[in-house]
Amino acid sequence: MSILWTIIIGFVAGVIAKWIMPGRNEPSGFIMTTILGIVGAVVATYLGQALGWYRADEGAGFIGAIVGAIIVLFIYGLIVGRRSTSSY
């Protein structure tokens, strides 16, 4: 059941992150949005533990997952934007 909740929270976090930070080169679709939210939660957990905000056995919460997904979207936009402009 925890995997199902992770997918649901990841999807909602991905949707909110894409709503906060829209862009043309962002990944789209249900699966990519869910992956974006899950990766955002992982990024937020790693950064939170590195900065001392979370213990080693704690994960990021819903807000952290959204912030992590925004960070992932930003990095994704930099990589895709750089790749698309260099091909001209």
Rosetta constraint file for C-alpha pairs under 8 A:
AtomPair CA 1 CA 5 HARMONIC 6.46 0.50
AtomPair CA 2 CA 6 HARMONIC 6.09 0.50
AtomPair CA 3 CA 7 HARMONIC 6.25 0.50
AtomPair CA 4 CA 8 HARMONIC 6.23 0.50
AtomPair CA 5 CA 9 HARMONIC 5.94 0.50
AtomPair CA 6 CA 10 HARMONIC 5.80 0.50
AtomPair CA 6 CA 38 HARMONIC 7.12 0.50
AtomPair CA 7 CA 11 HARMONIC 6.05 0.50
AtomPair CA 7 CA 34 HARMONIC 6.39 0.50
AtomPair CA 7 CA 38 HARMONIC 7.06 0.50
AtomPair CA 8 CA 12 HARMONIC 6.27 0.50
AtomPair CA 8 CA 34 HARMONIC 7.65 0.50
AtomPair CA 9 CA 13 HARMONIC 5.97 0.50
AtomPair CA 9 CA 37 HARMONIC 7.38 0.50
AtomPair CA 9 CA 38 HARMONIC 7.80 0.50
AtomPair CA 9 CA 62 HARMONIC 7.15 0.50
AtomPair CA 10 CA 14 HARMONIC 5.96 0.50
AtomPair CA 10 CA 33 HARMONIC 7.82 0.50
AtomPair CA 10 CA 34 HARMONIC 5.09 0.50
AtomPair CA 10 CA 35 HARMONIC 6.88 0.50
AtomPair CA 10 CA 36 HARMONIC 7.16 0.50
AtomPair CA 10 CA 37 HARMONIC 3.93 0.50
AtomPair CA 10 CA 38 HARMONIC 4.53 0.50
AtomPair CA 10 CA 40 HARMONIC 7.90 0.50
AtomPair CA 10 CA 41 HARMONIC 7.32 0.50
AtomPair CA 10 CA 65 HARMONIC 7.38 0.50
AtomPair CA 11 CA 15 HARMONIC 6.15 0.50
AtomPair CA 11 CA 30 HARMONIC 7.52 0.50
AtomPair CA 11 CA 33 HARMONIC 5.79 0.50
AtomPair CA 11 CA 34 HARMONIC 3.94 0.50
AtomPair CA 11 CA 35 HARMONIC 7.40 0.50
AtomPair CA 11 CA 36 HARMONIC 7.68 0.50
AtomPair CA 11 CA 37 HARMONIC 5.62 0.50
AtomPair CA 11 CA 38 HARMONIC 7.52 0.50
AtomPair CA 12 CA 16 HARMONIC 6.21 0.50
AtomPair CA 12 CA 34 HARMONIC 7.57 0.50
AtomPair CA 12 CA 37 HARMONIC 7.21 0.50
AtomPair CA 13 CA 17 HARMONIC 6.05 0.50
AtomPair CA 13 CA 34 HARMONIC 7.96 0.50
AtomPair CA 13 CA 37 HARMONIC 5.00 0.50
AtomPair CA 13 CA 62 HARMONIC 6.98 0.50
AtomPair CA 13 CA 63 HARMONIC 7.94 0.50
AtomPair CA 13 CA 65 HARMONIC 6.06 0.50
AtomPair CA 13 CA 66 HARMONIC 4.84 0.50
AtomPair CA 13 CA 69 HARMONIC 7.04 0.50
AtomPair CA 14 CA 18 HARMONIC 6.10 0.50
AtomPair CA 14 CA 33 HARMONIC 5.07 0.50
AtomPair CA 14 CA 34 HARMONIC 5.96 0.50
AtomPair CA 14 CA 35 HARMONIC 7.72 0.50
AtomPair CA 14 CA 36 HARMONIC 5.43 0.50
AtomPair CA 14 CA 37 HARMONIC 4.08 0.50
AtomPair CA 14 CA 38 HARMONIC 7.81 0.50
AtomPair CA 14 CA 40 HARMONIC 7.86 0.50
AtomPair CA 14 CA 66 HARMONIC 6.75 0.50
AtomPair CA 14 CA 69 HARMONIC 6.14 0.50
AtomPair CA 15 CA 19 HARMONIC 6.14 0.50
AtomPair CA 15 CA 33 HARMONIC 6.40 0.50
AtomPair CA 15 CA 37 HARMONIC 7.79 0.50
AtomPair CA 16 CA 20 HARMONIC 6.14 0.50
AtomPair CA 16 CA 66 HARMONIC 6.82 0.50
AtomPair CA 17 CA 21 HARMONIC 6.01 0.50
AtomPair CA 17 CA 37 HARMONIC 7.92 0.50
AtomPair CA 17 CA 66 HARMONIC 5.61 0.50
AtomPair CA 17 CA 67 HARMONIC 7.38 0.50
AtomPair CA 17 CA 69 HARMONIC 5.89 0.50
AtomPair CA 17 CA 70 HARMONIC 5.28 0.50
AtomPair CA 17 CA 73 HARMONIC 7.86 0.50
AtomPair CA 18 CA 22 HARMONIC 5.29 0.50
AtomPair CA 18 CA 23 HARMONIC 7.95 0.50
AtomPair CA 18 CA 26 HARMONIC 7.95 0.50
AtomPair CA 18 CA 70 HARMONIC 7.49 0.50
AtomPair CA 18 CA 73 HARMONIC 7.75 0.50
AtomPair CA 20 CA 70 HARMONIC 7.94 0.50
AtomPair CA 21 CA 70 HARMONIC 6.88 0.50
AtomPair CA 21 CA 73 HARMONIC 7.72 0.50
AtomPair CA 22 CA 26 HARMONIC 7.55 0.50
AtomPair CA 23 CA 77 HARMONIC 7.94 0.50
AtomPair CA 25 CA 77 HARMONIC 6.27 0.50
AtomPair CA 25 CA 80 HARMONIC 6.74 0.50
AtomPair CA 25 CA 81 HARMONIC 7.26 0.50
AtomPair CA 26 CA 73 HARMONIC 6.96 0.50
AtomPair CA 26 CA 76 HARMONIC 7.36 0.50
AtomPair CA 26 CA 77 HARMONIC 6.66 0.50
AtomPair CA 27 CA 32 HARMONIC 5.98 0.50
AtomPair CA 27 CA 33 HARMONIC 6.98 0.50
AtomPair CA 28 CA 32 HARMONIC 5.81 0.50
AtomPair CA 28 CA 33 HARMONIC 6.20 0.50
AtomPair CA 29 CA 33 HARMONIC 6.01 0.50
AtomPair CA 30 CA 34 HARMONIC 6.13 0.50
AtomPair CA 31 CA 35 HARMONIC 6.11 0.50
AtomPair CA 32 CA 36 HARMONIC 5.98 0.50
AtomPair CA 33 CA 37 HARMONIC 6.36 0.50
AtomPair CA 34 CA 38 HARMONIC 6.23 0.50
AtomPair CA 35 CA 39 HARMONIC 5.94 0.50
AtomPair CA 36 CA 40 HARMONIC 5.96 0.50
AtomPair CA 36 CA 69 HARMONIC 5.87 0.50
AtomPair CA 36 CA 72 HARMONIC 7.20 0.50
AtomPair CA 36 CA 73 HARMONIC 7.71 0.50
AtomPair CA 37 CA 41 HARMONIC 6.21 0.50
AtomPair CA 37 CA 65 HARMONIC 6.35 0.50
AtomPair CA 37 CA 66 HARMONIC 6.88 0.50
AtomPair CA 37 CA 68 HARMONIC 7.76 0.50
AtomPair CA 37 CA 69 HARMONIC 5.36 0.50
AtomPair CA 38 CA 42 HARMONIC 6.35 0.50
AtomPair CA 38 CA 65 HARMONIC 7.33 0.50
AtomPair CA 38 CA 69 HARMONIC 7.83 0.50
AtomPair CA 39 CA 43 HARMONIC 6.09 0.50
AtomPair CA 39 CA 68 HARMONIC 7.49 0.50
AtomPair CA 39 CA 69 HARMONIC 6.79 0.50
AtomPair CA 39 CA 72 HARMONIC 7.54 0.50
AtomPair CA 40 CA 44 HARMONIC 6.04 0.50
AtomPair CA 40 CA 64 HARMONIC 7.88 0.50
AtomPair CA 40 CA 65 HARMONIC 5.08 0.50
AtomPair CA 40 CA 66 HARMONIC 6.59 0.50
AtomPair CA 40 CA 67 HARMONIC 7.05 0.50
AtomPair CA 40 CA 68 HARMONIC 3.85 0.50
AtomPair CA 40 CA 69 HARMONIC 3.75 0.50
AtomPair CA 40 CA 70 HARMONIC 7.27 0.50
AtomPair CA 40 CA 71 HARMONIC 7.28 0.50
AtomPair CA 40 CA 72 HARMONIC 6.20 0.50
AtomPair CA 41 CA 45 HARMONIC 6.02 0.50
AtomPair CA 41 CA 59 HARMONIC 7.86 0.50
AtomPair CA 41 CA 60 HARMONIC 6.08 0.50
AtomPair CA 41 CA 61 HARMONIC 7.64 0.50
AtomPair CA 41 CA 62 HARMONIC 7.86 0.50
AtomPair CA 41 CA 64 HARMONIC 6.45 0.50
AtomPair CA 41 CA 65 HARMONIC 3.89 0.50
AtomPair CA 41 CA 66 HARMONIC 7.27 0.50
AtomPair CA 41 CA 68 HARMONIC 5.74 0.50
AtomPair CA 41 CA 69 HARMONIC 6.94 0.50
AtomPair CA 42 CA 46 HARMONIC 6.15 0.50
AtomPair CA 42 CA 59 HARMONIC 7.97 0.50
AtomPair CA 42 CA 60 HARMONIC 7.62 0.50
AtomPair CA 42 CA 65 HARMONIC 7.53 0.50
AtomPair CA 42 CA 68 HARMONIC 7.51 0.50
AtomPair CA 43 CA 47 HARMONIC 6.11 0.50
AtomPair CA 43 CA 65 HARMONIC 7.87 0.50
AtomPair CA 43 CA 68 HARMONIC 5.44 0.50
AtomPair CA 43 CA 69 HARMONIC 7.88 0.50
AtomPair CA 43 CA 72 HARMONIC 7.96 0.50
AtomPair CA 44 CA 48 HARMONIC 5.80 0.50
AtomPair CA 44 CA 60 HARMONIC 5.82 0.50
AtomPair CA 44 CA 64 HARMONIC 5.48 0.50
AtomPair CA 44 CA 65 HARMONIC 5.96 0.50
AtomPair CA 44 CA 67 HARMONIC 6.99 0.50
AtomPair CA 44 CA 68 HARMONIC 4.72 0.50
AtomPair CA 45 CA 49 HARMONIC 6.06 0.50
AtomPair CA 45 CA 54 HARMONIC 7.39 0.50
AtomPair CA 45 CA 58 HARMONIC 7.70 0.50
AtomPair CA 45 CA 59 HARMONIC 5.14 0.50
AtomPair CA 45 CA 60 HARMONIC 4.66 0.50
AtomPair CA 45 CA 64 HARMONIC 7.54 0.50
AtomPair CA 46 CA 50 HARMONIC 6.09 0.50
AtomPair CA 47 CA 51 HARMONIC 6.07 0.50
AtomPair CA 48 CA 52 HARMONIC 6.02 0.50
AtomPair CA 48 CA 53 HARMONIC 4.85 0.50
AtomPair CA 48 CA 54 HARMONIC 5.40 0.50
AtomPair CA 48 CA 60 HARMONIC 7.19 0.50
AtomPair CA 49 CA 53 HARMONIC 5.78 0.50
AtomPair CA 49 CA 54 HARMONIC 4.77 0.50
AtomPair CA 49 CA 55 HARMONIC 6.06 0.50
AtomPair CA 49 CA 56 HARMONIC 6.38 0.50
AtomPair CA 54 CA 58 HARMONIC 5.65 0.50
AtomPair CA 54 CA 59 HARMONIC 6.93 0.50
AtomPair CA 54 CA 60 HARMONIC 7.47 0.50
AtomPair CA 60 CA 64 HARMONIC 5.20 0.50
AtomPair CA 60 CA 65 HARMONIC 6.29 0.50
AtomPair CA 61 CA 65 HARMONIC 6.17 0.50
AtomPair CA 62 CA 66 HARMONIC 6.41 0.50
AtomPair CA 63 CA 67 HARMONIC 6.27 0.50
AtomPair CA 64 CA 68 HARMONIC 5.98 0.50
AtomPair CA 65 CA 69 HARMONIC 6.01 0.50
AtomPair CA 66 CA 70 HARMONIC 6.23 0.50
AtomPair CA 67 CA 71 HARMONIC 6.32 0.50
AtomPair CA 68 CA 72 HARMONIC 6.22 0.50
AtomPair CA 69 CA 73 HARMONIC 6.06 0.50
AtomPair CA 70 CA 74 HARMONIC 6.10 0.50
AtomPair CA 71 CA 75 HARMONIC 6.27 0.50
AtomPair CA 72 CA 76 HARMONIC 5.97 0.50
AtomPair CA 73 CA 77 HARMONIC 6.00 0.50
AtomPair CA 74 CA 78 HARMONIC 6.32 0.50
AtomPair CA 75 CA 79 HARMONIC 6.28 0.50
AtomPair CA 76 CA 80 HARMONIC 6.03 0.50
AtomPair CA 77 CA 81 HARMONIC 5.57 0.50
AtomPair CA 78 CA 82 HARMONIC 5.92 0.50
AtomPair CA 79 CA 83 HARMONIC 6.14 0.50
AtomPair CA 80 CA 84 HARMONIC 6.04 0.50
AtomPair CA 81 CA 85 HARMONIC 6.22 0.50
AtomPair CA 82 CA 86 HARMONIC 6.17 0.50
AtomPair CA 83 CA 87 HARMONIC 6.56 0.50
AtomPair CA 84 CA 88 HARMONIC 7.53 0.50
